[in-house]
Amino acid sequence: MSEQQPDANMNPADLYREEVFTDQKIGTIRRLTPVTPEGETDTSREVLYSGSTQVMTPMGALPINFNLDATTIGEAAEKFGPAAEVAVEQTAKELEEMRREQASKIVVPGQEGGMGGMGGMPGGGGIIT
């Protein structure tokens, strides 16, 4: 069975110039300015803003990325906090749902993990000679 490779070609009509802004405390804002194939600003397309921050979990830092509905970098900065809170809440819900799904899986004898084998006895039910 052959797997299809993703298309690795860039579309020259869909390019953006990326700029990163930070307060060096909470996170970063990316401004994506559309450009023409010649590298000039493309005023026929919208400038896009996105935010990123991270939250600490028992497993380490978890990156959180979200879109910012803004038309200027100042507006994006003003909307950063509320948008970050929504993104963190959504991520927490998704993590909780994944945890529930994992906890509800049925354990089948013979699968890795748990106390499988011969009734969970030490040695895992190997052959005794």
C-alpha positions as CSV (number, residue, x, y, z in Angstrom):
1,M,0.0,0.0,0.0
2,S,1.5,3.3,-1.0
3,E,1.0,6.5,1.0
4,Q,0.5,9.7,-0.8
5,Q,3.1,12.4,-0.1
6,P,1.8,15.8,0.9
7,D,2.2,18.5,-1.8
8,A,5.4,20.3,-0.8
9,N,5.0,23.1,-3.3
10,M,4.5,26.7,-2.2
11,N,1.9,28.8,-3.9
12,P,3.6,32.1,-4.9
13,A,0.3,33.9,-4.9
14,D,-0.4,32.9,-1.2
15,L,2.8,34.1,0.5
16,Y,3.0,36.2,3.7
17,R,5.8,38.1,5.4
18,E,6.0,37.2,9.1
19,E,6.8,39.6,11.9
20,V,7.0,38.6,15.6
21,F,6.2,40.9,18.5
22,T,6.6,40.1,22.2
23,D,6.3,41.7,25.6
24,Q,8.9,39.2,26.9
25,K,6.5,38.2,29.6
26,I,3.2,36.6,28.4
27,G,3.7,35.6,24.8
28,T,4.1,36.6,21.2
29,I,2.0,38.0,18.4
30,R,2.7,37.1,14.8
31,R,1.7,39.5,12.1
32,L,1.4,37.9,8.7
33,T,1.4,40.5,5.9
34,P,0.3,39.2,2.5
35,V,2.9,39.7,-0.2
36,T,3.0,39.4,-4.0
37,P,5.3,36.9,-5.7
38,E,7.7,39.8,-6.1
39,G,7.7,40.4,-2.3
40,E,5.7,43.6,-2.3
41,T,2.8,44.1,0.1
42,D,-0.4,42.7,-1.4
43,T,-3.1,45.1,-0.3
44,S,-5.9,42.9,-1.8
45,R,-5.6,40.5,1.1
46,E,-6.1,40.9,4.8
47,V,-3.2,41.1,7.3
48,L,-3.5,38.2,9.8
49,Y,-2.6,38.2,13.5
50,S,-2.1,35.2,15.8
51,G,-1.0,34.8,19.4
52,S,0.9,32.2,21.2
53,T,1.7,31.6,24.8
54,Q,2.4,28.6,27.0
55,V,1.0,27.1,30.2
56,M,2.9,24.9,32.6
57,T,1.6,21.4,33.1
58,P,3.0,18.5,35.1
59,M,4.5,17.3,31.8
60,G,6.2,20.7,31.1
61,A,5.3,23.7,29.0
62,L,2.3,23.3,26.7
63,P,2.2,25.8,23.7
64,I,-1.1,27.5,23.0
65,N,-1.7,29.1,19.7
66,F,-4.8,31.2,18.7
67,N,-6.0,33.6,16.0
68,L,-6.5,37.3,16.9
69,D,-9.3,39.1,15.1
70,A,-7.5,42.5,14.7
71,T,-6.6,45.1,12.1
72,T,-3.6,46.6,13.9
73,I,-0.8,45.3,16.2
74,G,-2.2,47.5,19.1
75,E,-5.6,45.9,18.7
76,A,-4.1,42.5,18.6
77,A,-2.2,43.2,21.8
78,E,-5.5,44.4,23.5
79,K,-7.3,41.2,22.4
80,F,-4.4,38.9,23.3
81,G,-5.4,38.3,27.0
82,P,-9.1,37.4,26.4
83,A,-8.2,35.3,23.4
84,A,-5.5,33.5,25.3
85,E,-7.9,32.7,28.2
86,V,-10.4,31.2,25.7
87,A,-7.7,29.1,24.0
88,V,-6.4,27.8,27.4
89,E,-9.9,26.9,28.5
90,Q,-10.5,25.1,25.2
91,T,-7.2,23.2,25.4
92,A,-8.0,22.2,29.0
93,K,-11.4,20.8,27.8
94,E,-9.7,18.9,25.0
95,L,-7.1,17.4,27.4
96,E,-9.8,16.4,29.8
97,E,-11.7,14.7,27.0
98,M,-8.6,12.8,25.9
99,R,-7.9,11.8,29.5
100,R,-11.5,10.5,29.8
101,E,-11.2,8.5,26.5
102,Q,-8.0,6.9,27.7
103,A,-9.5,6.0,31.1
104,S,-12.5,4.4,29.5
105,K,-10.6,2.1,27.2
106,I,-11.2,-1.6,27.9
107,V,-8.1,-3.5,29.0
108,V,-7.8,-6.7,27.0
109,P,-5.6,-9.6,28.4
110,G,-2.3,-9.9,26.5
111,Q,-2.0,-6.2,25.7
112,E,1.1,-4.3,27.0
113,G,0.8,-2.6,30.4
114,G,-1.2,-3.4,33.5
115,M,-0.9,-6.7,35.3
116,G,-1.6,-9.0,32.3
117,G,-0.3,-12.5,31.8
118,M,-1.0,-15.2,34.4
119,G,-3.3,-13.3,36.7
120,G,-0.8,-10.5,37.3
121,M,1.7,-12.9,39.0
122,P,5.3,-11.9,39.0
123,G,7.2,-13.3,36.1
124,G,4.4,-12.6,33.6
125,G,3.4,-16.3,33.1
126,G,6.6,-17.5,31.5
127,I,7.3,-21.2,31.0
128,I,8.6,-22.9,34.1
129,T,11.2,-25.6,33.4
